[in-house]
Amino acid sequence: MTRSVTTTTDPGRAVTPDDSDVLPSGDRVPFVGDRVVVRYRLGDATPADWRGDASAALSDVTGILLDDGDPLVVDRDGPQSIPRSAVVSIRQLSRVTVRNSEIRRLESAAADGWPGTDTATISGWMLRAGGGFTRRANSALPLEFGSGTDETTLAAVRGWYRARGLPTLVALPERLVPAGQIDGRPVSGEIQMLVRDIEVGVENSPTPTNVRLDEAPTAAWLRAYRGPEVDVPTAAEVVAASRGPVVFASVGDAEPQAIGRATVTSSPDGARWLGVSALWTAPSRRREGLASSVLSALIAWGARQDATRIHVQVESENRTAGTWYRRHGFGLHHTSRYLEL
């Protein structure tokens, strides 16, 4: 099977960002459907300043991005058109207001779905190792309020990973660690945590006839996920690790044409979350709805495990995946990034 390099949540192909994704300000254009705040220079072609300040040179508009072309169109009590050349900055906001405690709870549920094969806790950090297979299963995460950022704590974290022959990667969800308290080498771009609700009654939906659900990944599933050179024993152990039910979806038997993984875990407040990952479709079978069938099967399975909400991680530069998930009802909850200490 011919593979293209994708992120672990890409239902289509990975897209290299191009100039059409970037504004004159240098900011990357958010996705259609996102809540944004756009600052712009006032002029004849831009909306009037909402404050009615005749002396203002700049104004802003907060709302839902309806069109990411030129002009940008933002819905704030009706469509507002803003030429790209007038944009000073654009900031992507979460779909709804999100508290730090809500980020911490969701990250806890997500981490339980990717705990690696070896874990420990040091000063509020959850440390995960899994033979170096995937960043999520081999990184430290600040899950507790006030997770230590002092040198003693970070030295202990580095020592834990050094003992396992691994680099020290830390996953930093926004707002959980005060800015400037941790320095390191960036090893990822922005990663978006997208969420949506699970509809009532979806647990009664039949699994699409072309989708098979298994309790363990096959070698063929793992090769579809990470390529023909994958270390099958290590990968199988890591992706099967979860502190809740886990399932593996595939379309096709000997040579999967589409795959996906899902877990169900609980956040500290008791909410049941379905975590979707590893959604992938063979290049020759894209645009046939296979990814949608896999997602539907995983959502119905999660609902039968009493999950009420879904989360998925997508790299913000992957326009194909980001757009696809938003078309399936997902919206931004928060962002994160990885650093190597």
N, C-alpha and C positions, 0 to 999 in steps of 0.2 A: 504494500500500500504506500502510495506517495504521501508524505506528511509535510505540512508546513509548520513553522514554529509559531505557537500561539501561547497566550497566557492560559492558566489552568481553568479559567472560566469563560473562554472564548467560544461562543456557539458558531462562529463563522471564522473568517480569516483575520489575522492580526494586521492592522493597517498602520503603516508608517505615517506619522502626522505630516501634513503638508501645509503650505502657506495659507490654505483656505481655512485652517483651524485656528489661525493666529490673527489677532487684531493689531492695528498699527501701534497700540500701546504695549505690545509684547505679550499681553495676556492671552491665554488659550480660551477659545470660545467654549462655554459650557454646553451641555446637551439640551436639545429641545425638550421641554417639559420640566426642566429644573427651575427652581426659584433662584433669582439672581438680583444683585443690585448693580446697576450700571451708572457710572459717573461720566458725564459728557459735557462738552463745551456748548454753551447756548448759541443759537443761531437761527436763521430763517427756516432751516430744514429740520430742526429738532423741537421736541415738545417744550412748551413754555415752562419756566421755573414754577414748580408747584407752590412755592411760598409767596409768589407774586412779587419777588424782590427785583425791581427794575435795574438795580446796580449789579446783580449777580452775573458772574462770567461762567460759572459752572452750576450744574444741577445734577440730580440723580433720580433714578426711578427703580423701585423695587417691585418685582412681580414675577410672573411665569414667562420663561422664554418660549415664544411661539414660533419664531423663525430665526435660524442662525445664519441667514444670508446677509446681503447688504441691500437695504438696511436691516439691522437687528429689529425684531418686533417683540415687545414685551407687553404682557397683559397686566395693566394696573388700572382697574375700573374701565377697561376697554383697551384696544391695541394702541401701543405707543411705538412709533417708528423712529429709530436713531441711526443715522448713517455711521458706518464703521469709522470713517475718517474723523468723526467728532468724539469717539469714545476715548476717554482718558484712562479708565480702568473698568474692569468687570469682575465681580466676585460671585462665586457660586455659593449658595446657601443650602442648608439642609432643607428637606421637603417641609418639615415642621420644626418648631423650636425644640432643640434637644439639650437636655441637661448633662453635665459631666457624669452624674451617677448613672444615667441611661446608657452613655457610651461604655462605661465600665461594666455594666450588667450585660450588655450585648457582647462585648469582647470576651467576657467570661464564658458565655454560652458557646461562642464561636471557637474559643480555645479548647473547650472540652470536646469539640468535634475534630480537632487536629492536635491532640496532646503529645504526639510523638510516641516513642517507645520507652522513654526514660524521662522522668520529670522530677522537679524539686522546687521548693519555695525558699527564696532568700529575700528578706526585708521587703515583702510585699510583691516581689517579682515571681511570676511563674516561669520557670526554666524548662525548656523542652528540647529534647534531642531525639534524632531518628536517623542516625547513620548518614547525616548530611542530605537526606532526600527531602526536598522542598524547603523553602524558607520558613513556612509556617510551622513545620514540625521541628525546626532547629533554631528557634529564636526565643529570646526572653521577652516577657510581656508584663508591664506594670499594672497589675490587676487591682491591687489594694490601694485605698486612699492613703496618700502619703508614702508611696513606694520610695525606698531610699535611692538617692542619687549622689550620695557622698562617695568619696574615693574608696573607703573601706568596703562598702557594698558593691561597687562596680568591680573592684579587684576580686571579690569573692565570686561574682558572676563570671568574670573572665577566667578565673581559675577552674570553675566548674566545666566550662566548655573546653578549656585547654586539656583537662584530664581526659576528655573524650575525643581529642584530636580534631576539634571543630573550631571554626572561627567564631568570634563572639558577635552574634547578630542580635540586635534589639528591635522589636516592633514597637513603634511609638504612635499610638492613636492620638489624634489631636486633643489638646487640652488636658491630658492625663498627667503629663510631666511639664512643669513650668518651662517656658522657652529659655534656652541658653544653659540649662542645667546639665545637659549631656552633649558632648561633642563626639563626633565620629564621622566616618566616611560614608556618604550616602551610597546605598547599593540598590536603590529602587527609586522610581518616580512616585508620584502620588498614587495611593491605592484608595479606591472608594468603596465604602461599605454601603451597599444598596439594600433596601428592605421593602417588603410589602406584606399585606395581610393575606391569609388563606381564607377563601370564601367558605361560608357555611354550606355544608352538604357535599363538598367536593370529595369527601372520603368515600362516597358512594359511587364515584365515577369509575368505570372499568378501566383497567390498564390497557392502553392502546395495543392492538394485536401485534404490532411490529416491535414492541419493546419488551425485553426480558429483564426481570429483576432477580438478582442473585445476592446471597448473603456474604459472599467473598469474591474478590476480583480474580478473574482468570489471567493467565499469562498474556493472552491476546488483548484483554482489556488494558493491562498495564503497558503493553507496547503501543497501543493506540494513544494512551495518555501521555507517555513520556518518550516514545521512540524505540527503535529496535535494539538499542544498546542498553536499555534499562536493566538495572540490577533487580531481577524479579523477586528474589527472596526478601531483600530489604524493602523494596517498594510495596510488596504485598503486606508486610508487617506494618508499615507506616500508614498506608491508606485504610487498613482494617482497624487501626487503633481509634477508638472513640469511647467516650464515657457515656454513651447512649447508643440506641439502635443505629445501625449503618447499613446501607444498601447500595448496590452497584447496578446501574441500568446500562443496557446495550441494545443496539439494533444490529442484527447480523450475528452469526455464531462464530465460525472459525476466524473470520476477518471482520471485526466490528466496524460498522459504518458510522456509528454515533454512540457516544457513551456519556455517562454522568454519574456522579456520586452524591449521596445525601446522608446526613446524620440528623438525629433529633436529640437535643440536649436542653437542659433547663438553665435559665439565668437565676441569679440569687433571689430574685423576687418571685420565682416560681413559674414565670412565663416559659412556655414550650416553644422552642425555635427550631425550624427546619433549616439546616445549612446546606446549600447546594454548591457543588464545586466540580471541577474536572469535566465540565460540559464541552464536548468536542464533536465535530462532524468531519468526516473525510472530505477533502477538497472536491472530489468528483460528485459528491452527493449533497452539496450545499444548495440552499434555496429550494429544498424539497419538503421542508417542514419537519425534518427528523429531530432537530434540536427542540422544537416546540412539543413534539410527541414525548421526548425524553423528559422535558421539564414537567409536562402534565402528569406523567406517570410518577415522578418523584414527589410532586405536590400532593397527589392523592395518597401516596404511601405515607407521607409525613402527616397528613390529616388523620390517617388511621392510627398514628402513634400519638395523637392528641396535640400535635403542633398547631399553633394558631397564627404564627408569623414566619416569614422566610427572610434569610439574609444570604448575600452573595458578595464576594469581593471581586472587583474589576480594576485593572490598571486604568487610570484616567486617560492615558494616551491611546488606549484601545477603543477607537471610536465605534468600530463595528459592534463589539460586545456591549459597550455602554449604551448605544442607541437601541440595540436589540432588547436588552433587559428593561429599558424604560418603556418600550412598546408593549412589554408584558407586565406593566404595572408597577415596576420598581422605582423607587426614588432614593435620593441621597440621604443617608443618616449621619455619617461622619467620614473623615478621611484618616489615613495613617501612612507611615513610611518606614523603611528599614534603614538602620545604620549599622555599620561594623565598627566596634570599639577597638 
